[in-house]
Amino acid sequence: MNKFLPILIALLITLPVCADYRPLSDAPINSTQEFEDIDTTQDESPEFEYPSNDTNPVEPITVKPTKNYAKIYSDLEPANFSYLHNIDPDQYYDMKDATWSPYPLLRLNSALYFKKQTIEPGYYLLTPREHKGKWYLLFKQNGCVSNIIPVYERDITPEFFYDDHLPKPKYTFGQKVHMKTLSAFGKMKSSKRRDPIKCYMEINDLENYFVSVVVYYGNHKYSTIFRTIKL
């Protein structure tokens, strides 16, 4: 009797499962109408229910349209002002607390054109400036403004942009200790110059002989557009 006890327990456990099992009938189906009359509906609700989209329809993904650079270039108006002796008066305030220039440096190997202006090959410091509610990008050589180009778009610099794009400074062991000390006890007054405003620059070739120059300066970025051929 004891040797049949495990078999009995197994049968009692599987009996409810076998009772709910209803296999399909093996009887032949003689016609199409008989097949269509077979009840295939389920008595029980399905195990998983998917939410209906009737109340909250899925919104289609909107694709941001590409910019019409030809129209942007055509609508931009050249600057109608200049600086006395081509000197930027605000440059002193940007540089007085910095060890090096806070402006991004552009090296041109070939000329760029904006309307009737030609920016010759060379090195330029790019500086965003506001004039009467409009923004412009100053091209400077040897401390003098050589070209004033209007900005067609001014936007906020994305968060952590500089952390992702600018190289991290390498400190010696003594400098690391000094920096951690300042972070722990607060910045102490010293003769060390302040860190300059963070900046970055992007240059992209566009279709139809257009070039986009985007300058990231502090909390904002400034977009300008040029042509690579003279019309």
C-alpha positions as a Python dict, from the first residue, in 0.01 Angstrom:
ca = {
    (1, 'M'): (0, 0, 0),
    (2, 'N'): (281, 238, 83),
    (3, 'K'): (440, 201, -257),
    (4, 'F'): (118, 312, -432),
    (5, 'L'): (77, 622, -209),
    (6, 'P'): (294, 859, -420),
    (7, 'I'): (105, 757, -735),
    (8, 'L'): (-227, 831, -564),
    (9, 'I'): (-112, 1176, -450),
    (10, 'A'): (10, 1260, -803),
    (11, 'L'): (-328, 1159, -952),
    (12, 'L'): (-516, 1374, -700),
    (13, 'I'): (-299, 1677, -784),
    (14, 'T'): (-335, 1645, -1162),
    (15, 'L'): (-706, 1558, -1156),
    (16, 'P'): (-839, 1920, -1149),
    (17, 'V'): (-608, 2013, -1433),
    (18, 'C'): (-721, 1720, -1644),
    (19, 'A'): (-1083, 1801, -1570),
    (20, 'D'): (-1049, 2149, -1724),
    (21, 'Y'): (-878, 2015, -2035),
    (22, 'R'): (-1117, 2003, -2331),
    (23, 'P'): (-949, 1876, -2644),
    (24, 'L'): (-1081, 1955, -2989),
    (25, 'S'): (-1322, 1708, -3143),
    (26, 'D'): (-1184, 1454, -3391),
    (27, 'A'): (-1511, 1440, -3580),
    (28, 'P'): (-1470, 1525, -3951),
    (29, 'I'): (-1598, 1854, -4091),
    (30, 'N'): (-1809, 1785, -4399),
    (31, 'S'): (-1879, 2139, -4529),
    (32, 'T'): (-1769, 2502, -4516),
    (33, 'Q'): (-2094, 2604, -4347),
    (34, 'E'): (-2033, 2348, -4071),
    (35, 'F'): (-1684, 2493, -4011),
    (36, 'E'): (-1821, 2849, -3985),
    (37, 'D'): (-2088, 2738, -3735),
    (38, 'I'): (-1832, 2603, -3490),
    (39, 'D'): (-1832, 2809, -3168),
    (40, 'T'): (-1477, 2935, -3126),
    (41, 'T'): (-1554, 3190, -2856),
    (42, 'Q'): (-1379, 3166, -2522),
    (43, 'D'): (-1579, 3128, -2207),
    (44, 'E'): (-1312, 3278, -1989),
    (45, 'S'): (-1146, 3616, -2017),
    (46, 'P'): (-796, 3617, -2169),
    (47, 'E'): (-497, 3610, -1940),
    (48, 'F'): (-368, 3947, -2066),
    (49, 'E'): (-580, 4249, -2156),
    (50, 'Y'): (-437, 4531, -2361),
    (51, 'P'): (-562, 4885, -2301),
    (52, 'S'): (-786, 5031, -2564),
    (53, 'N'): (-663, 5335, -2759),
    (54, 'D'): (-1013, 5475, -2808),
    (55, 'T'): (-991, 5715, -2514),
    (56, 'N'): (-619, 5794, -2540),
    (57, 'P'): (-514, 5757, -2903),
    (58, 'V'): (-143, 5736, -2972),
    (59, 'E'): (-16, 6062, -3114),
    (60, 'P'): (196, 6034, -3428),
    (61, 'I'): (563, 6118, -3400),
    (62, 'T'): (625, 6463, -3541),
    (63, 'V'): (938, 6508, -3748),
    (64, 'K'): (1103, 6845, -3714),
    (65, 'P'): (1119, 6999, -4061),
    (66, 'T'): (1454, 7093, -4204),
    (67, 'K'): (1536, 7461, -4216),
    (68, 'N'): (1506, 7656, -4537),
    (69, 'Y'): (1860, 7796, -4533),
    (70, 'A'): (1817, 7976, -4864),
    (71, 'K'): (1523, 8177, -4724),
    (72, 'I'): (1703, 8238, -4393),
    (73, 'Y'): (2003, 8372, -4581),
    (74, 'S'): (1784, 8587, -4806),
    (75, 'D'): (1588, 8738, -4514),
    (76, 'L'): (1895, 8836, -4311),
    (77, 'E'): (1984, 9203, -4330),
    (78, 'P'): (2349, 9313, -4318),
    (79, 'A'): (2458, 9522, -4021),
    (80, 'N'): (2398, 9894, -4066),
    (81, 'F'): (2640, 10005, -3792),
    (82, 'S'): (3010, 9992, -3712),
    (83, 'Y'): (3240, 10043, -3413),
    (84, 'L'): (3460, 10344, -3358),
    (85, 'H'): (3809, 10256, -3482),
    (86, 'N'): (3675, 9898, -3518),
    (87, 'I'): (3723, 9842, -3144),
    (88, 'D'): (3470, 9637, -2946),
    (89, 'P'): (3415, 9842, -2626),
    (90, 'D'): (3289, 9540, -2428),
    (91, 'Q'): (3594, 9327, -2498),
    (92, 'Y'): (3783, 9469, -2199),
    (93, 'Y'): (3515, 9354, -1952),
    (94, 'D'): (3516, 9002, -2098),
    (95, 'M'): (3893, 8966, -2076),
    (96, 'K'): (3992, 9150, -1757),
    (97, 'D'): (3944, 8843, -1533),
    (98, 'A'): (4064, 8580, -1782),
    (99, 'T'): (4415, 8451, -1848),
    (100, 'W'): (4338, 8385, -2215),
    (101, 'S'): (4075, 8496, -2466),
    (102, 'P'): (3722, 8376, -2382),
    (103, 'Y'): (3618, 8379, -2749),
    (104, 'P'): (3637, 8077, -2982),
    (105, 'L'): (3907, 8094, -3249),
    (106, 'L'): (3810, 8025, -3611),
    (107, 'R'): (4071, 7936, -3869),
    (108, 'L'): (3953, 7984, -4227),
    (109, 'N'): (4137, 7808, -4508),
    (110, 'S'): (3908, 7953, -4776),
    (111, 'A'): (3688, 8261, -4800),
    (112, 'L'): (3331, 8280, -4674),
    (113, 'Y'): (3071, 8518, -4817),
    (114, 'F'): (2774, 8696, -4663),
    (115, 'K'): (2584, 8915, -4907),
    (116, 'K'): (2848, 9170, -5019),
    (117, 'Q'): (3095, 9092, -4741),
    (118, 'T'): (3394, 8864, -4793),
    (119, 'I'): (3566, 8704, -4497),
    (120, 'E'): (3917, 8628, -4614),
    (121, 'P'): (4116, 8323, -4500),
    (122, 'G'): (4287, 8373, -4164),
    (123, 'Y'): (4232, 8355, -3789),
    (124, 'Y'): (3929, 8520, -3626),
    (125, 'L'): (3799, 8555, -3272),
    (126, 'L'): (3418, 8521, -3284),
    (127, 'T'): (3225, 8737, -3038),
    (128, 'P'): (2843, 8759, -3003),
    (129, 'R'): (2714, 9111, -2943),
    (130, 'E'): (2370, 9271, -2918),
    (131, 'H'): (2283, 9594, -3098),
    (132, 'K'): (1939, 9755, -3073),
    (133, 'G'): (1765, 9428, -2987),
    (134, 'K'): (1937, 9221, -3257),
    (135, 'W'): (2230, 8984, -3221),
    (136, 'Y'): (2543, 8982, -3433),
    (137, 'L'): (2865, 8783, -3451),
    (138, 'L'): (3182, 8993, -3462),
    (139, 'F'): (3484, 8863, -3653),
    (140, 'K'): (3798, 9007, -3494),
    (141, 'Q'): (4158, 9014, -3609),
    (142, 'N'): (4436, 9165, -3398),
    (143, 'G'): (4177, 9309, -3161),
    (144, 'C'): (3985, 9491, -3437),
    (145, 'V'): (3641, 9409, -3578),
    (146, 'S'): (3672, 9313, -3944),
    (147, 'N'): (3317, 9181, -4011),
    (148, 'I'): (2977, 9204, -3843),
    (149, 'I'): (2746, 8915, -3933),
    (150, 'P'): (2379, 8896, -3821),
    (151, 'V'): (2265, 8598, -3610),
    (152, 'Y'): (1955, 8423, -3741),
    (153, 'E'): (1890, 8215, -3428),
    (154, 'R'): (1979, 8256, -3060),
    (155, 'D'): (1900, 7964, -2831),
    (156, 'I'): (1981, 7824, -2486),
    (157, 'T'): (2291, 7607, -2451),
    (158, 'P'): (2181, 7253, -2354),
    (159, 'E'): (2254, 7142, -1999),
    (160, 'F'): (2586, 6960, -1956),
    (161, 'F'): (2683, 7057, -2314),
    (162, 'Y'): (3027, 7183, -2215),
    (163, 'D'): (3087, 6878, -1993),
    (164, 'D'): (3029, 6653, -2295),
    (165, 'H'): (3225, 6857, -2553),
    (166, 'L'): (3509, 7033, -2375),
    (167, 'P'): (3820, 6838, -2265),
    (168, 'K'): (3862, 6787, -1893),
    (169, 'P'): (4165, 6965, -1740),
    (170, 'K'): (4444, 6745, -1606),
    (171, 'Y'): (4563, 6840, -1258),
    (172, 'T'): (4875, 6737, -1070),
    (173, 'F'): (4841, 6577, -726),
    (174, 'G'): (4903, 6912, -554),
    (175, 'Q'): (4645, 7086, -773),
    (176, 'K'): (4385, 6817, -700),
    (177, 'V'): (4439, 6862, -327),
    (178, 'H'): (4409, 7240, -367),
    (179, 'M'): (4086, 7210, -569),
    (180, 'K'): (3931, 6971, -317),
    (181, 'T'): (4026, 7205, -34),
    (182, 'L'): (3856, 7497, -208),
    (183, 'S'): (3546, 7285, -269),
    (184, 'A'): (3531, 7180, 96),
    (185, 'F'): (3596, 7515, 267),
    (186, 'G'): (3480, 7756, -1),
    (187, 'K'): (3677, 7972, -237),
    (188, 'M'): (3935, 8182, -58),
    (189, 'K'): (4046, 8517, -189),
    (190, 'S'): (4362, 8480, -396),
    (191, 'S'): (4540, 8630, -694),
    (192, 'K'): (4425, 8347, -920),
    (193, 'R'): (4230, 8468, -1220),
    (194, 'R'): (3876, 8351, -1267),
    (195, 'D'): (3792, 8086, -1522),
    (196, 'P'): (3682, 8240, -1854),
    (197, 'I'): (3336, 8198, -1998),
    (198, 'K'): (3302, 7856, -2157),
    (199, 'C'): (3267, 7851, -2534),
    (200, 'Y'): (3249, 7608, -2822),
    (201, 'M'): (3206, 7627, -3201),
    (202, 'E'): (3047, 7408, -3466),
    (203, 'I'): (3090, 7443, -3843),
    (204, 'N'): (2871, 7242, -4081),
    (205, 'D'): (2857, 7224, -4460),
    (206, 'L'): (2500, 7257, -4586),
    (207, 'E'): (2341, 7197, -4923),
    (208, 'N'): (2350, 7453, -5204),
    (209, 'Y'): (2693, 7591, -5099),
    (210, 'F'): (2584, 7714, -4756),
    (211, 'V'): (2790, 7690, -4437),
    (212, 'S'): (2655, 7713, -4083),
    (213, 'V'): (2871, 7853, -3802),
    (214, 'V'): (2727, 7803, -3452),
    (215, 'V'): (2902, 7963, -3155),
    (216, 'Y'): (2830, 7844, -2801),
    (217, 'Y'): (2916, 8122, -2560),
    (218, 'G'): (2814, 8095, -2197),
    (219, 'N'): (2446, 8010, -2158),
    (220, 'H'): (2349, 8073, -2521),
    (221, 'K'): (2436, 7960, -2870),
    (222, 'Y'): (2436, 8181, -3180),
    (223, 'S'): (2378, 8053, -3533),
    (224, 'T'): (2500, 8226, -3849),
    (225, 'I'): (2499, 8125, -4213),
    (226, 'F'): (2739, 8194, -4502),
    (227, 'R'): (2799, 8093, -4862),
    (228, 'T'): (3110, 7927, -4997),
    (229, 'I'): (3071, 8081, -5345),
    (230, 'K'): (3029, 8445, -5435),
    (231, 'L'): (2713, 8538, -5622),
}
